[in-house]
């Protein structure tokens, strides 16, 4: 048994590329969300 959960390496490679793409998208969204939170936190509070 190989160390990959997929028997077909093509499927494994595809899954890895998809996983990397999702990671990059999540990191991108999180950094944008952080920037938005920073802007909101530094904005003057309206009462």
ROFI-366850 format. One record per atom (N, C-alpha, C): atom name; x, z, y; residue number from 0. Coordinates in pm, whole numbers, plus 50000, padded with zeros to 5 digits. Example, Ala and Ser with C-alpha at 12.3 -4.5 7.8 and 13.67 -1.06 7.14 Angstrom:
! ROFI-366850
a, xx, zz, yy, k
N, 51319, 50780, 49431, 0 $
CA, 51230, 50780, 49550, 0 $
C, 51320, 50780, 49670, 0 $
N, 51285, 50708, 49775, 1 $
CA, 51367, 50714, 49894, 1 $
C, 51290, 50787, 50003, 1 $
***
This chain:
! ROFI-366850
a, xx, zz, yy, k
N, 50085, 50000, 49879, 0 $
CA, 50000, 50000, 50000, 0 $
C, 50087, 50000, 50125, 0 $
N, 50053, 49914, 50217, 1 $
CA, 50130, 49906, 50341, 1 $
C, 50082, 50013, 50439, 1 $
N, 50159, 50031, 50547, 2 $
CA, 50124, 50134, 50644, 2 $
C, 50013, 50089, 50739, 2 $
N, 49970, 49964, 50726, 3 $
CA, 49860, 49916, 50809, 3 $
C, 49729, 49934, 50734, 3 $
N, 49624, 49976, 50804, 4 $
CA, 49495, 49994, 50735, 4 $
C, 49432, 49860, 50697, 4 $
N, 49483, 49750, 50752, 5 $
CA, 49426, 49618, 50722, 5 $
C, 49511, 49549, 50618, 5 $
N, 49446, 49485, 50521, 6 $
CA, 49521, 49413, 50418, 6 $
C, 49574, 49282, 50475, 6 $
N, 49500, 49223, 50567, 7 $
CA, 49538, 49094, 50626, 7 $
C, 49611, 49120, 50757, 7 $
N, 49734, 49075, 50766, 8 $
CA, 49814, 49100, 50886, 8 $
C, 49756, 49034, 51010, 8 $
N, 49686, 48922, 50990, 9 $
CA, 49625, 48855, 51106, 9 $
C, 49519, 48944, 51168, 9 $
N, 49440, 49009, 51082, 10 $
CA, 49337, 49100, 51132, 10 $
C, 49405, 49219, 51201, 10 $
N, 49514, 49268, 51141, 11 $
CA, 49586, 49380, 51198, 11 $
C, 49640, 49345, 51337, 11 $
N, 49699, 49227, 51349, 12 $
CA, 49753, 49184, 51478, 12 $
C, 49643, 49169, 51582, 12 $
N, 49531, 49113, 51540, 13 $
CA, 49417, 49096, 51631, 13 $
C, 49366, 49232, 51676, 13 $
N, 49353, 49325, 51582, 14 $
CA, 49305, 49459, 51615, 14 $
C, 49401, 49527, 51712, 14 $
N, 49531, 49510, 51690, 15 $
CA, 49630, 49573, 51777, 15 $
C, 49622, 49515, 51917, 15 $
N, 49607, 49381, 51928, 16 $
CA, 49596, 49318, 52060, 16 $
C, 49471, 49366, 52132, 16 $
N, 49360, 49376, 52059, 17 $
CA, 49235, 49423, 52117, 17 $
C, 49249, 49567, 52164, 17 $
N, 49315, 49648, 52083, 18 $
CA, 49337, 49788, 52117, 18 $
C, 49421, 49800, 52243, 18 $
N, 49528, 49720, 52252, 19 $
CA, 49615, 49722, 52371, 19 $
C, 49537, 49680, 52494, 19 $
N, 49453, 49577, 52478, 20 $
CA, 49374, 49528, 52591, 20 $
C, 49276, 49635, 52639, 20 $
N, 49213, 49703, 52543, 21 $
CA, 49119, 49810, 52578, 21 $
C, 49193, 49925, 52647, 21 $
N, 49311, 49961, 52595, 22 $
CA, 49390, 50066, 52658, 22 $
C, 49420, 50030, 52802, 22 $
N, 49464, 49907, 52826, 23 $
CA, 49499, 49863, 52961, 23 $
C, 49376, 49868, 53052, 23 $
N, 49261, 49827, 53000, 24 $
CA, 49138, 49828, 53080, 24 $
C, 49096, 49970, 53114, 24 $
N, 49104, 50060, 53016, 25 $
CA, 49067, 50201, 53038, 25 $
C, 49160, 50264, 53142, 25 $
N, 49290, 50239, 53128, 26 $
CA, 49387, 50294, 53223, 26 $
C, 49359, 50241, 53363, 26 $
N, 49327, 50111, 53373, 27 $
CA, 49297, 50049, 53502, 27 $
C, 49174, 50114, 53564, 27 $
N, 49069, 50130, 53486, 28 $
CA, 48946, 50191, 53538, 28 $
C, 48969, 50335, 53579, 28 $
N, 49047, 50409, 53500, 29 $
CA, 49075, 50548, 53533, 29 $
C, 49153, 50559, 53664, 29 $
N, 49250, 50472, 53683, 30 $
CA, 49328, 50479, 53807, 30 $
C, 49242, 50444, 53927, 30 $
N, 49150, 50347, 53910, 31 $
CA, 49059, 50314, 54021, 31 $
C, 48966, 50432, 54050, 31 $
N, 48920, 50498, 53943, 32 $
CA, 48832, 50613, 53959, 32 $
C, 48906, 50727, 54030, 32 $
N, 49031, 50747, 53994, 33 $
CA, 49113, 50850, 54059, 33 $
C, 49127, 50821, 54208, 33 $
N, 49151, 50695, 54242, 34 $
CA, 49165, 50656, 54382, 34 $
C, 49034, 50684, 54457, 34 $
N, 48923, 50653, 54393, 35 $
CA, 48792, 50676, 54455, 35 $
C, 48769, 50826, 54476, 35 $
N, 48804, 50906, 54377, 36 $
CA, 48788, 51051, 54388, 36 $
C, 48877, 51105, 54501, 36 $
N, 49000, 51054, 54509, 37 $
CA, 49090, 51098, 54616, 37 $
C, 49031, 51066, 54753, 37 $
N, 48974, 50945, 54766, 38 $
CA, 48912, 50908, 54895, 38 $
C, 48796, 51001, 54927, 38 $
N, 48712, 51027, 54828, 39 $
CA, 48597, 51115, 54850, 39 $
C, 48643, 51258, 54883, 39 $
N, 48747, 51304, 54815, 40 $
CA, 48795, 51441, 54836, 40 $
C, 48854, 51457, 54976, 40 $
N, 48916, 51351, 55027, 41 $
CA, 48981, 51362, 55158, 41 $
C, 48885, 51327, 55272, 41 $
N, 48766, 51276, 55238, 42 $
CA, 48669, 51242, 55342, 42 $
C, 48610, 51370, 55401, 42 $
N, 48579, 51366, 55529, 43 $
CA, 48517, 51483, 55591, 43 $
C, 48378, 51508, 55532, 43 $
N, 48346, 51633, 55512, 44 $
CA, 48218, 51669, 55451, 44 $
C, 48107, 51660, 55555, 44 $
N, 48001, 51586, 55519, 45 $
CA, 47887, 51573, 55611, 45 $
C, 47780, 51673, 55570, 45 $
N, 47734, 51752, 55664, 46 $
CA, 47629, 51852, 55631, 46 $
C, 47508, 51830, 55717, 46 $
***
